[in-house]
Amino acid sequence: MTQDIFGQETSLSSADALKEWNAAQLGVLAHAANTADHLGAVLNSAPEFAVGHALKGLAILMLGRSELNQMAADALQVAKSFYEGALPRERKYVDALEAWVNGRPTQSINIVETILDAHPCDTLAMKLSHGIRFIMGDNHGMRTSVERVMSAYAPEHPGRGYLLGCHSFALEETGSYEKAENTGRQALWMAPDDAWGLHSVAHVHEMTGNAKVGLDWLAGREEAWAHCNNFRYHVWWHKALMHLDLGQMDQAINLYDTEIRKDKTDDYRDISNATSLLMRLELEGVQVGNRWDELSEFCANRTEDGSLIFADLHYLLALAGRDRQAETKRMVARIHADGQKRATDAQERMGIPGATAALGLEAFGEGDYGKAFNHLSSARDTMQLAGGSHAQRDVFERMTIDSGLRAGAFDAVEAILDDRRSKRAGGEDNYAMARRALISEARSANTDHSVPAE
């Protein structure tokens, strides 16, 4: 019996396979581009390694693509064929994959948490629980999960830096911004390739309206995310958001062209980076040219997917109001139909908040801002369930606010701005201050009787 890098017993007997397994686990934690290569090497060397097949299946499901579901099911079948030879801890990874293949990632989380009950220093299990909770919009669960195992991690534990990176992000997503920043900085000091911890500190600056400080934080730290898979595009996206808030539109557009859409993939995470940035730019009156075209083409092919409402809503950003009326209506109808079924966790979220939010995005694209505001504001209190981060979902918040402004619902918009500020520890970004100024100007105009009514 051998132990992995985190001190966990494994069923691997080959030293070479164990070396590759350690590298694969560290790759998951660091969002490394070569993770799949290491996992493939493990399975080539030890094809009977059930937990390796389980990790492969879980990673496939995290891609949020319905056409890959069969590959995940195949990985499950292989993993189950070696179930008896696996250790009890390893079998639980297979059980977690089975739950998700059956449409219940929330059950997968519960199973992974039972691993942590007996093996709190299983850093891979910690990261998987964190990642699935993130996809499902369980921000408080992310924090609880990490904090209950922290005392088991000695300072020299190889996974402690990555644990702190996850803790930092969970702290940020639950509004503890100062603690999140300090913890993220410590995470990166302990694990210099912890792009998750680095990006958590960027989230803090985004949420507290400190774009200049955020740019200073990222400057010179490119090596901390250069090794990443497509997560590196997301870190560049954060940098573009900071330029946007500072009014540096040319820099934001340049990052879009040279980094964020450097590779024209249709991965939903890359699409969400792109569509949400272009929408933010357009809300600021920036002409983005034909940049929507390639995104709309990709998203037109995803109307029937239904893997994640987070993905579907971002696909809609590239369809609604962009001469894609047929695809828009097809996607909205499918989201509603899935929401009625409620047979899986994904379908439950298609119903709430998906169906109402989708109608709001469709109306926004059609220029019916009163209808858009009614639907988007109705979905607002449940948007956490869509998954992703506060910063990612803020594009829908901005569309809610801007549709309300265009519909003349100033009091309701002001209340949303006040609530948005309270969730940011009182921090106000330039976007919000500009909208408050617009409300003030509109009210002044309405009370100035020297100005004739239109």
C-alpha positions, 0 to 999 in steps of 0.5 A, a space after each residue: 500500500 502506498 501513500 499519495 502526496 497528501 498522505 492518503 492511502 492508494 491502491 496504486 502499486 507502481 511508483 511511476 503511476 503514483 508519481 503521475 497521480 500526484 501530478 494529476 492531483 496537483 494539476 487539478 488544484 493549480 488548474 494546470 493545462 497538463 492535468 489531463 496528460 498526467 491523468 492519462 498516464 496514470 490510467 495507461 500505467 494502472 488501468 485498474 485504478 478506479 478513482 482515476 477513472 472517477 476523476 476523469 468522469 467528474 472532470 468531463 461533467 464539469 465541462 457542462 456539455 451534454 454531448 459529453 455525458 456518455 463519456 462520463 457514463 463510460 468512465 463510470 462503467 469502467 470505474 465500477 468494473 474495478 470497484 472491488 479492488 479500490 479502497 473504501 475512500 477511493 470507492 466514494 469517488 466512484 459513488 460521487 461520479 455515479 450520483 452526478 451521472 444520474 443528474 444529482 451533483 448535490 448528492 455528489 457533494 454529500 458523498 465527497 463530504 463523507 470522504 472528508 469526514 474520515 480523511 480531512 487532508 484529502 485535498 483532492 476531495 476538498 477541491 472537488 467539493 469546492 468546485 461542484 458547490 461553486 457550479 451549483 451556487 452554494 457559496 456558504 457550503 464552500 466556506 463551511 466545507 473548507 473551514 471544517 477541515 482547516 485544523 487538520 492541515 499542518 503548515 507543511 502539508 502540500 495541500 495547505 496553500 491550495 486549501 487557503 486559496 479555496 478558503 479565500 474564495 469562499 470568504 470573498 463569496 460570503 462577503 468577508 472581503 478583508 479576510 479573503 484578501 489576506 488569505 488569498 495572499 497567504 495562499 499564493 505565498 505558500 503555493 505560487 501556482 495557485 491561480 485560484 487564490 490569486 484570482 480570489 484576491 482579484 474578486 475582492 477588488 472587483 467587489 469592493 470597487 478597487 479596480 486600480 488596486 486590483 490591477 496593481 495586484 495582478 501586475 507582474 504576477 502573470 506566471 501565477 496563471 500562465 500555466 493554467 488551462 482555460 482558467 487563464 482566460 478568466 484571470 485576463 477577464 478580471 483584468 479587463 473588468 478592472 480596465 473597464 471600471 476605470 474607463 480604459 475601454 481600449 485596454 479592455 477591448 485589447 485584452 478581449 482580442 489578445 487574451 480572453 478570445 485568443 483561442 476561439 473555443 466554445 467552452 462555456 466558461 470561455 463563452 461566459 467570459 466573452 459574452 459578459 465582457 461584451 455586454 458590459 462594454 455595450 452597456 457603457 456605450 462602447 461599439 464592439 464591432 463584429 465581435 458578437 458574430 463568432 460567439 452567436 454562431 457558437 451559441 446557436 449550436 448550444 440551444 438544446 444543451 441544458 447542462 447548466 443554467 449558468 451556461 445557457 444564460 450566457 449563451 442567450 447573451 450572444 443570441 437575444 437581440 442579435 438577429 438570432 430570434 429563432 435560436 433565442 426563442 428555441 432556447 428560452 422554450 427549452 429552458 422553460 420545458 426543462 424547468 417544468 421537468 425538475 428531474 435533475 438538479 440542472 433542471 430545477 435550476 432551469 426552473 428557478 431562476 432560469 425560466 424567468 431570467 431567460 425571459 428577461 434576457 430575451 426582452 432586453 434583446 428585443 428592446 422591451 425594457 419594462 418587460 426585461 426589468 420585470 423579469 430580471 428583477 423577479 429572478 434577482 433574489 434567486 440568481 445565486 442558484 445559477 452558479 458562478 461568482 458574484 462578479 460573473 453574475 453581475 452582468 445580469 445585475 447590470 442588465 437589470 439595473 439598465 433595463 430599469 433605468 431605460 424603463 424609468 423605474 428609478 426608485 426600484 433601480 435605486 433600491 437595487 443599487 443600494 442592495 448591491 452596495 450593501 453586498 459589497 461592504 459599502 464599496 461602490 464601483 464606477 458603474 454604480 456611481 454613473 447610474 446613480 448620477 443618471 437617476 439624479 439627472 432624470 429626477 432633476 429634469 422631471 422637476 424642472 418645469 422649464 423643460 417641456 415634457 416630451 
